[in-house]
């Protein structure tokens, strides 16, 4: 199905349930910023339509793939590398989040959330931001810290793991990145160049042992200095580590 519109974001919906597709069609048909370019009801249709339409965003029902969603997201992004994937799921588990992001998706949203939140998620990932349920990240880092315990870390942030040492400026950038801000948005807020932010993010990723912003966000709760109360009021991009 193609919806004629002058909308900015070209969206492909891949959803296994017809009633959900009808609801999404109604949601997007008159939207000022989103154009629904195609609908897929099977994983085979998804690959064909994505290759043909080259959408900006793919809203992908994880049930569409029969449990192999991580593999299929990776395959989808190889065939349509310009697309950003927003996973659509009934499951709101830490394992689902982790596998979805590792496969290359930019976001995941529950089918139980409101249509307004869904629209915000689509706009956010199209702008280059990540989108995820921060409540689930608490489960992720708890499981990572102690798989056999649901107890949170001590308030002083100490753990058996060696904490990476970040400078004040790196800590500030890490904090903003974990709020979901893009490098451009961080540079605007801190009044530095986007290149400076990207360079410092690269250093932060290397120190923390991650490769992507979402991985940084998932590890952030393990280090309490990512909290706002630990930040200094003045940002200096050239400050030195203590």
PyMOL commands that set and color helices and strands:
alter all, ss='L'
color gray80, all
select helices_A, chain A and resi 18-28+43-53+62-65+69-79+94-102+115-126+134-145+168-177+183-190+194-208+213-220+224-226+228-230
alter helices_A, ss='H'
color red, helices_A
select strands_A, chain A and resi 9-14+34-40+57-61+84-89+107-110
alter strands_A, ss='S'
color yellow, strands_A
deselect
rebuild
show_as cartoon
